[in-house]
Amino acid sequence: MKPLRLAMLVSCSGTSVMGAMIADWLQGTVAATDVFQADRLDLADWELPPTPSLTPEPAVRQIVESLGERIARADAFVVVTPEYNHSFPALLKTAIDWNSTQWRAKPVAFVSYGGRSGGIRAAEQLRQVFAELHAVSVRDGMSFHGPRDGFDSAGGPEDEAGASTAAKVMFNQLSWWARALADARRKTPYDV
């Protein structure tokens, strides 16, 4: 079976050691399967202006179009996000808002991290945002509570078995929805 195209949006800042570590581990987990072909989008590397505009400057338009094309190619999405003040980072909201139709009728999973909550509040808010964009959020995601203490010096989770099991469940759901929605879009284009 042909691998599904997975866009992994990493919404942490360029200086976030934990966000990069989690994304690296997740990317390695994805690479070990033959289900997905991952395209990692570290949002800190994109110079997106904070507010979408109907008439962006040419340089901004080029950045936005390039990001939008990579998002549009995806069959499914994984969003890796920290939680800041009970929500998700503005950088992620900016990337989401600059694109609209690219998310439609495609599944999205969330991998969150941060403090005692593990970023769950950020993931729950993102479910509402993606529902507005006609994306389908999968039930099971991943959350890393107190991640600074939960990863070893090699960059892997201390509870490798538990994290791998959670990742497998999440990716199984994501692949089922990605194939089902891709088949549905082929039969009947989603133009709502």
Secondary structure, DSSP 8 states (H G I E B T S, - for coil): ---EEEEEEE-S-TT-HHHHHHHHHHHHHHHTSSSEEEEEEEGGGS---SS--SS--HHHHHHHHHHHHHHHH-SEEEEEEE-BTTB--HHHHHHHHT-SGGGTT-EEEEEEE-TTTTTHHHHHHHHHHHHHTT-EE-S--EEESSHHHHB-TTSSBSSHHHHHHHHHHHHHHHHHHHHHHHHHHHHS----
